[in-house]
Amino acid sequence: MKSSQFRERYLIIMNRSFFLFVVMGTIVLLNSMSGCRKKTVVPAEVKGCGIVVHFDHMNSDSTDFYNVGDELMFDTLIYTNGAGNSYLINEIQYFVSYVTLYKSDGFVILADKWDPVHYVDTDIPETWQWAIGDGFPAGEYDSISFTFGIPDVKNISFMFVNPPERDMFWPEYLGGGYHSMKLNGKWVEAGQTNQTTPFDFHIGRGQIYYSYPDSIIGFVPNDFEVSLLSSGFTLSDGATQGISLEMDVGKWFKEPYVFDFDEWGGNIMQNQDAMQVAKENGANVFTASLTGGDIKINIP
């Protein structure tokens, strides 16, 4: 064999050997790296807690012995307030908004990620429940608060375009925006026996008059904060907590101020003094309890 041919064959053999060596080395290296790779454990997702509010209504002014539990009865003349006015309730519509939760560690959570404003109507069962959101941190909580009505800076005319919320509009010439509440009924005026007079116990923006009734020089916000205090409650991760929010209609007319329909009349939309009484009484109207639990949340 010629030397040139031998050299050529030798180079071919060496190149093949080197290629096999590289391939085998790569396989060994990859296996080694795979065996030493650190396993990452992905922690379980923190699901958070959901909260659903259920709205209930009662009336402690009942004079009906058989109305056990003071269930709110409509269109029935069975109520007498602290002023001695006999009255009945036809319907109630109102807004609640911007629920705030207070944790035991001082952390404050505003529930505004979903729709922060909710409309309640005693004639529309679909409005009697409100899912205020989910993803709330689990843990211990001290208290809950909410705004009755819509905060003044957010209470803007024409923000609702569909009924029934749209029909809660407050007249533009009286300040615009929306009612906090319409509580409609009838009462027996002094000197009457059974003949009733309609009342519109409505709360919205108040007016400051230079000369009543047509010289308005300013407006007064009548939304207000309701604080529901308790000895503490717990939200569990991944669970939805129900809260029953109950309005005692009778307290609109007696705590801390007695509201006399014979004094204030049947329409208070242009009477800031009367709406101020309603506003201050309103802080005492609600109680709340945890659905399915025995923790009671009361205003002290």
Helices and strands as residue ranges (DSSP letters): H 3-36, E 49-58, E 79-80, E 86-103, E 108-110, E 117-121, G 125-127, E 129-136, E 139-148, G 152-154, G 165-168, G 172-174, E 181-187, E 197-203, E 206-211, E 215-220, E 224-235, E 240-248, G 249-253, H 261-264, H 272-282, E 286-290, E 296-297
